[in-house]
Amino acid sequence: MATFVTKADLVEVAARAGGLSKAAAGEAVNALFDAIIANVAKGKRVTVVGFGTFLARERKARAGRNPANGKSFRVSAKTIPAFTASQGFRDAVGRR
């Protein structure tokens, strides 16, 4: 069975930790995500010490193949979002 944490779960944790209403915590969580997205979209790196770094990566153009009919096609270059976990984050997950 898959276990996951939703944005609402994060808002609830932030509300409890900060002694805020869920509405205020929701606005804070949304503002944080919006700031990360806006800065990465501008090509900036967003580093949260002890957590990780959000950045934009360039993916080169490459050849692809349609698995249904085997025909080759060209996949164009594009920019994608990426995340690199900090060493502390990696260690915490590894201890699990």
N, CA, C and O of each residue as an XYZ file, in Angstrom:
384
protein
N       0.833     -1.177      0.000
C       0.000      0.000      0.000
C       0.884      1.249      0.000
O       1.781      1.380      0.833
N       0.630      2.149     -0.923
C       1.416      3.369     -1.040
C       0.995      4.374      0.032
O      -0.194      4.546      0.302
N       1.961      5.021      0.627
C       1.709      6.061      1.607
C       2.250      7.356      1.046
O       3.361      7.399      0.517
N       1.465      8.412      1.161
C       1.924      9.696      0.661
C       1.440     10.813      1.558
O       0.492     10.644      2.325
N       2.096     11.953      1.457
C       1.754     13.149      2.219
C       1.228     14.169      1.229
O       1.866     14.442      0.212
N       0.067     14.733      1.524
C      -0.524     15.729      0.643
C      -0.145     17.137      1.093
O       0.405     17.337      2.176
N      -0.448     18.089      0.248
C      -0.215     19.489      0.581
C      -1.033     19.865      1.819
O      -0.559     20.621      2.667
N      -2.246     19.347      1.927
C      -3.083     19.617      3.097
C      -2.417     19.107      4.375
O      -2.529     19.736      5.427
N      -1.726     17.972      4.287
C      -1.000     17.447      5.445
C       0.123     18.402      5.848
O       0.343     18.645      7.035
N       0.827     18.939      4.861
C       1.905     19.891      5.140
C       1.349     21.161      5.773
O       1.948     21.711      6.697
N       0.210     21.624      5.280
C      -0.429     22.818      5.840
C      -0.803     22.570      7.296
O      -0.598     23.437      8.146
N      -1.344     21.404      7.586
C      -1.730     21.077      8.962
C      -0.521     21.064      9.893
O      -0.594     21.576     11.010
N       0.581     20.487      9.447
C       1.800     20.453     10.258
C       2.315     21.869     10.484
O       2.706     22.214     11.599
N       2.319     22.698      9.429
C       2.784     24.078      9.557
C       1.893     24.877     10.500
O       2.389     25.695     11.276
N       0.587     24.648     10.441
C      -0.350     25.360     11.315
C      -0.078     25.014     12.777
O      -0.037     25.898     13.633
N       0.105     23.729     13.057
C       0.374     23.311     14.433
C       1.719     23.841     14.925
O       1.821     24.341     16.044
N       2.744     23.730     14.090
C       4.091     24.139     14.489
C       4.187     25.646     14.712
O       4.899     26.102     15.606
N       3.471     26.415     13.899
C       3.564     27.865     14.008
C       2.447     28.511     14.803
O       2.413     29.733     14.946
N       1.531     27.703     15.323
C       0.410     28.260     16.057
C      -0.459     29.146     15.178
O      -0.962     30.176     15.627
N      -0.634     28.741     13.920
C      -1.389     29.522     12.949
C      -2.707     28.834     12.622
O      -2.903     27.654     12.911
N      -3.598     29.598     12.017
C      -4.809     28.981     11.482
C      -4.413     28.192     10.238
O      -3.359     28.435      9.651
N      -5.257     27.254      9.841
C      -4.961     26.486      8.630
C      -4.939     27.396      7.411
O      -4.166     27.160      6.483
N      -5.771     28.426      7.395
C      -5.795     29.359      6.263
C      -4.477     30.108      6.146
O      -3.932     30.248      5.052
N      -3.963     30.594      7.280
C      -2.691     31.322      7.268
C      -1.540     30.394      6.895
O      -0.659     30.765      6.119
N      -1.553     29.189      7.452
C      -0.501     28.222      7.127
C      -0.574     27.835      5.656
O       0.459     27.651      5.013
N      -1.789     27.707      5.112
C      -1.956     27.382      3.690
C      -1.377     28.467      2.807
O      -0.732     28.175      1.800
N      -1.606     29.728      3.180
C      -1.042     30.847      2.414
C       0.479     30.820      2.473
O       1.142     31.096      1.473
N       1.033     30.492      3.629
C       2.493     30.423      3.776
C       3.081     29.302      2.927
O       4.089     29.496      2.246
N       2.458     28.144      2.967
C       2.940     27.007      2.174
C       2.846     27.338      0.685
O       3.780     27.067     -0.070
N       1.730     27.920      0.261
C       1.572     28.313     -1.147
C       2.608     29.348     -1.557
O       3.159     29.271     -2.655
N       2.881     30.322     -0.680
C       3.872     31.355     -0.985
C       5.258     30.740     -1.142
O       6.023     31.140     -2.020
N       5.580     29.776     -0.299
C       6.873     29.096     -0.386
C       7.005     28.360     -1.714
O       8.006     28.505     -2.415
N       5.989     27.569     -2.056
C       6.034     26.836     -3.324
C       6.090     27.786     -4.521
O       6.836     27.549     -5.470
N       5.301     28.861     -4.475
C       5.297     29.839     -5.569
C       6.670     30.485     -5.741
O       7.125     30.693     -6.866
N       7.332     30.803     -4.621
C       8.660     31.419     -4.685
C       9.681     30.450     -5.288
O      10.524     30.853     -6.090
N       9.604     29.194     -4.906
C      10.520     28.196     -5.469
C      10.295     28.076     -6.970
O      11.250     28.109     -7.745
N       9.046     27.939     -7.383
C       8.725     27.791     -8.803
C       9.172     29.003     -9.596
O       9.798     28.858    -10.646
N       8.860     30.205     -9.110
C       9.200     31.432     -9.839
C      10.706     31.584    -10.013
O      11.168     31.972    -11.086
N      11.470     31.285     -8.973
C      12.919     31.446     -9.066
C      13.566     30.387     -9.941
O      14.484     30.696    -10.701
N      13.114     29.154     -9.852
C      13.663     28.101    -10.712
C      13.306     28.396    -12.169
O      14.119     28.161    -13.062
N      12.103     28.905    -12.416
C      11.693     29.258    -13.779
C      12.577     30.358    -14.361
O      12.763     30.424    -15.576
N      13.122     31.218    -13.505
C      14.038     32.282    -13.948
C      15.467     31.769    -14.134
O      16.349     32.517    -14.554
N      15.690     30.491    -13.820
C      17.026     29.909    -13.971
C      17.868     29.992    -12.715
O      19.060     29.690    -12.755
N      17.277     30.394    -11.602
C      18.023     30.494    -10.344
C      17.953     29.167     -9.593
O      17.025     28.379     -9.777
N      18.951     28.939     -8.744
C      18.949     27.788     -7.848
C      18.331     28.233     -6.533
O      18.605     29.333     -6.055
N      17.510     27.393     -5.957
C      16.921     27.675     -4.652
C      17.456     26.619     -3.700
O      17.150     25.435     -3.838
N      18.261     27.056     -2.728
C      18.875     26.134     -1.786
C      18.264     26.318     -0.414
O      18.224     27.427      0.119
N      17.790     25.222      0.154
C      17.278     25.201      1.515
C      18.288     24.362      2.300
O      18.341     23.140      2.156
N      19.081     25.027      3.124
C      20.155     24.358      3.842
C      19.580     23.223      4.687
O      18.606     23.412      5.416
N      20.185     22.057      4.582
C      19.739     20.891      5.322
C      18.623     20.125      4.629
O      18.233     19.052      5.089
N      18.103     20.663      3.525
C      17.016     19.996      2.803
C      17.449     19.635      1.395
O      17.443     18.462      1.022
N      17.829     20.649      0.600
C      18.274     20.375     -0.756
C      18.212     21.602     -1.640
O      17.971     22.716     -1.174
N      18.436     21.376     -2.933
C      18.484     22.447     -3.920
C      17.537     22.157     -5.067
O      17.543     21.064     -5.633
N      16.723     23.148     -5.404
C      15.838     23.090     -6.562
C      16.524     23.862     -7.680
O      17.057     24.945     -7.437
N      16.524     23.332     -8.893
C      17.173     23.996    -10.007
C      16.541     23.573    -11.325
O      15.759     22.624    -11.384
N      16.899     24.303    -12.382
C      16.452     23.948    -13.727
C      17.606     23.249    -14.428
O      18.749     23.701    -14.357
N      17.308     22.150    -15.104
C      18.332     21.414    -15.856
C      17.951     21.403    -17.324
O      16.777     21.329    -17.687
N      18.979     21.478    -18.153
C      18.777     21.401    -19.599
C      18.848     19.940    -20.016
O      19.815     19.245    -19.701
N      17.843     19.483    -20.711
C      17.846     18.128    -21.246
C      18.138     18.241    -22.740
O      17.439     18.957    -23.457
N      19.154     17.547    -23.205
C      19.554     17.620    -24.603
C      18.540     16.931    -25.515
O      17.778     16.064    -25.087
N      18.553     17.339    -26.777
C      17.718     16.667    -27.775
C      18.232     15.231    -27.927
O      19.424     14.964    -27.780
N      17.313     14.324    -28.221
C      17.723     12.930    -28.354
C      16.770     12.194    -29.279
O      15.703     12.695    -29.632
N      17.177     11.007    -29.657
C      16.336     10.164    -30.495
C      15.411      9.356    -29.599
O      15.823      8.875    -28.543
N      14.166      9.209    -30.017
C      13.197      8.401    -29.287
C      12.633      7.334    -30.204
O      12.858      7.367    -31.414
N      11.909      6.398    -29.638
C      11.308      5.339    -30.437
C       9.902      5.075    -29.905
O       9.696      4.924    -28.700
N       8.944      5.022    -30.823
C       7.563      4.707    -30.471
C       7.478      3.198    -30.214
O       7.719      2.413    -31.131
N       7.144      2.776    -28.995
C       7.118      1.343    -28.705
C       5.983      0.599    -29.429
O       6.055     -0.616    -29.608
N       4.955      1.317    -29.836
C       3.830      0.666    -30.500
C       4.178      0.238    -31.920
O       3.784     -0.840    -32.365
N       4.927      1.095    -32.635
C       5.213      0.759    -34.032
C       6.712      0.721    -34.353
O       7.087      0.399    -35.480
N       7.567      1.044    -33.385
C       9.009      0.964    -33.591
C       9.615      2.123    -34.375
O      10.822      2.126    -34.620
N       8.811      3.106    -34.775
C       9.334      4.231    -35.559
C      10.136      5.179    -34.670
O       9.781      5.433    -33.519
N      11.232      5.695    -35.241
C      12.076      6.656    -34.537
C      11.520      8.062    -34.717
O      10.890      8.379    -35.726
N      11.770      8.893    -33.711
C      11.414     10.307    -33.806
C      12.394     11.095    -32.966
O      13.141     10.523    -32.172
N      12.395     12.394    -33.135
C      13.328     13.280    -32.450
C      12.622     13.926    -31.254
O      11.563     14.534    -31.410
N      13.210     13.794    -30.063
C      12.700     14.465    -28.875
C      13.515     15.741    -28.732
O      14.739     15.690    -28.610
N      12.837     16.888    -28.745
C      13.549     18.166    -28.717
C      14.128     18.454    -27.330
O      13.698     17.887    -26.326
N      15.105     19.342    -27.307
C      15.732     19.765    -26.056
C      14.712     20.552    -25.237
O      13.844     21.229    -25.786
N      14.834     20.450    -23.920
C      13.941     21.233    -23.068
C      14.565     21.424    -21.694
O      15.527     20.752    -21.324
N      13.994     22.353    -20.956
C      14.422     22.628    -19.596
C      13.440     21.961    -18.647
O      12.226     22.089    -18.808
N      13.969     21.246    -17.654
C      13.117     20.539    -16.702
C      13.491     20.942    -15.272
O      14.639     21.307    -15.019
N      12.540     20.881    -14.337
C      12.878     21.139    -12.939
C      13.582     19.929    -12.342
O      13.318     18.789    -12.724
N      14.484     20.195    -11.396
C      15.223     19.110    -10.751
C      15.404     19.442     -9.274
O      15.338     20.602     -8.868
N      15.631     18.418     -8.494
C      15.876     18.576     -7.060
C      17.043     17.694     -6.679
O      17.104     16.527     -7.065
N      17.974     18.256     -5.916
C      19.095     17.499     -5.387
C      19.003     17.550     -3.871
O      19.063     18.631     -3.285
N      18.858     16.408     -3.234
C      18.731     16.346     -1.775
C      20.068     16.646     -1.112
O      21.125     16.308     -1.646
N      20.014     17.285      0.061
C      21.230     17.552      0.825
C      21.753     16.249      1.417
O      21.057     15.235      1.437
N      22.984     16.296      1.896
C      23.569     15.092      2.497
C      22.783     14.660      3.721
O      22.595     13.463      3.939
N      22.323     15.604      4.520
C      21.539     15.275      5.703
C      20.229     14.586      5.346
O      19.810     13.644      6.019
N      19.588     15.061      4.284
C      18.338     14.467      3.800
C      18.612     13.032      3.346
O      17.884     12.110      3.714
N      19.667     12.850      2.544
C      20.008     11.515      2.051
C      20.307     10.560      3.202
O      19.882      9.404      3.187
N      21.051     11.058      4.210
C      21.381     10.225      5.356
C      20.123      9.835      6.126
O      19.989      8.687      6.551
N      19.204     10.775      6.309
C      17.977     10.502      7.054
C      17.138      9.444      6.336
O      16.565      8.572      6.988
N      17.058      9.505      5.026
C      16.308      8.521      4.263
C      17.014      7.175      4.299
O      16.362      6.133      4.363
N      18.325      7.189      4.259
C      19.106      5.953      4.292
C      18.999      5.214      5.611
O      19.146      3.992      5.642
N      18.747      5.924      6.703
C      18.616      5.316      8.031
C      17.271      4.663      8.239
O      17.096      3.888      9.179
N      16.328      4.960      7.387
C      14.951      4.486      7.531
C      14.860      3.023      7.566
O      13.764      2.474      7.683
